Amino acid sequence: MSDLTENPPTVKEGPGTRLEIHDFSNEWVTATVSRITGDKWWHIQVDITDAEIPRHAQDEIAAAVRKAADAVTLLNKPTKTVTADQAFSDEIRVLLADREWTFRQAAAEFGIELGRFGNLVCGQTRWTVTDLYKIAEAISDDPAEEFARLAQIGRSALTSENHAEWLTPEQTARFTGRPVDVLAEMRRRRVGPPFVKASRETMYRRDEVERWLEENDN
């Protein structure tokens, strides 16, 4: 199960959609983990057959459901998003909105495999120089200049955040790999990294967040 994120899912193409599926089903139960390409979160679906189930099949059902549950937990596990990668993803989302492209259209224009492109924009895969240059070639008559612009976006994001003593919840989410709504729930329960309220703003000290991560991330 530990190498699940490295194994490509089965793909089902539909009108305007592309469904990615990890299937753990057997003759007694349908147990799948799936998402539409471009969605960040995977979803589990379990459906047990209506047929009479013999006693020996119960272990097989339990094993399939357990594998699916482990898979959805692993695939949805928060990852630490590098600030530059987040900046690239934000820039590409703006580009898609401006050109009214779907993920499928954009991936085709850029020459990037659709599943990989979805993972890149959703922050589940690191951007590479090759990815950025493919985009530069697709959207500009001067790919070298456009690549330099994209690279500068990444450098500016790193410089800005690496020198910040205080982090917003959004910056802290990227830094820790915990979604913003998870951090909000942690604050409500008074767990998680220490934070302060400044007027109406919630802020985190970078050094305290780093210390919390060292103590709590295995």
C-alpha positions in Angstrom: 0.0 0.0 0.0 2.9 2.4 0.6 3.7 2.6 -3.1 0.1 3.3 -4.1 0.7 6.9 -5.0 3.3 5.7 -7.5 1.0 3.3 -9.3 -1.3 4.8 -11.9 -5.0 4.3 -11.4 -7.4 2.8 -14.0 -8.8 5.5 -16.1 -12.4 5.7 -17.4 -13.1 8.4 -20.0 -16.6 10.0 -20.2 -18.1 12.9 -22.0 -16.1 15.9 -20.7 -14.7 13.9 -17.7 -11.9 11.5 -16.8 -12.4 9.3 -13.8 -9.3 7.8 -12.0 -10.0 4.6 -10.1 -8.2 2.3 -7.7 -10.3 -0.9 -7.5 -10.1 -3.4 -4.6 -13.3 -5.2 -5.4 -14.0 -8.9 -5.3 -17.0 -11.1 -6.1 -18.7 -10.1 -2.8 -18.1 -6.4 -2.6 -17.4 -3.4 -4.8 -14.7 -1.3 -3.0 -13.2 1.5 -5.1 -11.3 4.8 -4.5 -11.8 7.4 -7.2 -11.7 11.0 -8.2 -12.4 13.1 -11.3 -9.1 14.3 -12.8 -8.4 17.8 -11.5 -10.1 17.1 -8.1 -7.7 17.1 -5.2 -9.6 14.6 -3.0 -10.2 10.9 -3.6 -13.5 9.3 -2.5 -14.3 5.8 -1.3 -17.3 3.8 -2.5 -18.3 0.5 -1.0 -21.3 -1.6 -2.2 -21.9 -5.1 -0.9 -23.7 -7.7 -3.1 -27.3 -8.5 -2.3 -26.6 -12.2 -2.7 -26.5 -14.4 0.4 -23.0 -14.1 1.7 -21.3 -17.3 3.0 -19.4 -17.0 6.2 -16.0 -17.5 4.6 -16.6 -14.5 2.4 -16.8 -12.1 5.3 -13.0 -12.0 5.6 -12.7 -11.3 1.9 -15.2 -8.4 2.2 -13.4 -7.0 5.3 -10.0 -7.2 3.5 -11.3 -5.4 0.4 -12.9 -2.6 2.5 -9.8 -2.3 4.6 -7.6 -1.9 1.6 -9.9 0.8 0.1 -10.0 2.6 3.4 -6.2 2.5 3.7 -5.9 3.7 0.1 -8.2 6.7 0.5 -6.3 7.7 3.7 -3.0 7.5 1.9 -4.0 9.3 -1.2 -5.6 12.1 0.7 -2.8 12.4 3.2 -1.7 16.1 3.5 1.6 16.9 1.8 3.9 19.7 2.4 3.5 22.0 -0.6 6.6 24.0 -1.5 5.7 27.6 -1.8 7.1 27.9 -5.4 5.0 25.0 -6.5 1.9 26.6 -5.0 2.7 29.8 -6.9 3.1 28.0 -10.2 -0.3 26.2 -9.6 -2.0 29.5 -8.8 -0.6 31.1 -12.0 -1.7 28.1 -14.1 -5.2 28.3 -12.6 -5.5 31.9 -13.6 -4.3 31.0 -17.1 -6.9 28.3 -17.4 -9.6 30.8 -16.2 -8.5 33.5 -18.6 -8.5 31.1 -21.6 -11.6 29.2 -20.4 -9.7 25.9 -20.8 -10.7 22.7 -19.0 -8.0 20.6 -17.4 -8.2 18.3 -20.4 -7.8 21.1 -22.9 -4.9 22.6 -21.0 -3.1 19.3 -20.6 -3.4 18.7 -24.4 -2.2 22.2 -25.2 0.8 21.8 -22.9 1.7 18.3 -23.9 1.5 17.1 -20.3 -0.3 13.8 -19.5 -3.7 14.6 -18.1 -3.4 12.7 -14.8 0.0 14.3 -14.1 -1.3 17.8 -15.0 -4.2 17.4 -12.5 -1.7 16.3 -9.8 0.6 19.3 -10.5 -2.2 21.9 -10.3 -3.7 20.3 -7.2 -0.3 20.3 -5.4 0.2 16.5 -5.3 3.2 16.5 -7.6 6.2 18.8 -7.8 6.6 21.0 -10.9 9.7 20.4 -12.9 11.7 22.6 -15.3 10.3 20.4 -18.2 6.7 21.1 -17.1 7.2 24.8 -17.0 9.0 25.0 -20.3 6.2 23.0 -22.0 3.8 25.5 -20.8 6.0 28.4 -21.9 6.2 26.9 -25.4 2.5 26.5 -25.6 1.4 30.0 -24.5 4.2 32.3 -25.8 5.9 33.1 -29.0 9.0 33.6 -26.9 9.2 30.5 -24.7 12.5 31.5 -23.1 11.1 34.8 -21.9 7.9 33.2 -20.7 9.9 30.5 -18.9 12.0 33.2 -17.2 8.7 34.9 -16.0 7.4 31.7 -14.6 10.7 30.9 -12.8 10.7 34.4 -11.3 7.2 33.8 -9.9 8.6 30.8 -8.1 11.7 32.7 -6.8 9.6 35.6 -5.6 7.2 33.2 -3.7 10.2 31.5 -2.0 11.9 34.8 -1.1 8.7 36.3 0.3 7.7 33.4 2.5 11.2 32.3 3.6 11.8 35.7 5.1 8.4 36.0 6.8 8.4 35.8 10.6 4.6 35.5 10.7 2.5 33.3 8.5 -1.2 33.6 7.6 -3.4 30.5 7.8 -3.0 30.0 4.0 0.8 30.2 4.3 0.7 27.9 7.3 -1.4 25.4 5.4 1.1 25.2 2.6 4.0 25.1 5.0 2.5 22.2 7.1 0.6 20.4 4.4 -2.6 20.7 6.5 -5.6 22.2 4.6 -6.9 25.6 5.9 -10.1 24.1 7.2 -8.1 21.5 9.2 -6.1 24.3 10.8 -9.3 26.1 11.6 -10.7 23.0 13.4 -7.3 22.6 15.2 -7.6 26.2 16.5 -11.2 25.6 17.6 -10.1 22.5 19.6 -6.9 24.4 20.8 -4.6 21.8 19.3 -2.1 22.2 16.5 0.6 24.9 16.0 0.4 27.9 18.4 -1.3 31.0 16.9 -2.3 34.5 17.9 -5.2 36.8 17.1 -4.1 40.2 15.8 -7.2 42.4 15.5 -9.3 40.1 13.3 -6.4 38.3 11.8 -5.1 34.9 12.8 -1.3 34.6 12.5 1.3 31.9 13.2 5.0 32.4 14.1 7.2 30.6 11.7 9.6 29.2 14.3 6.7 27.9 16.4 5.2 26.2 13.4 8.5 24.6 12.6 8.9 23.4 16.2 5.4 21.9 16.2 6.1 20.1 12.9 9.3 18.6 14.4 7.4 17.3 17.4 4.4 16.0 15.5 5.4 14.9 12.0 6.8 11.4 11.8 
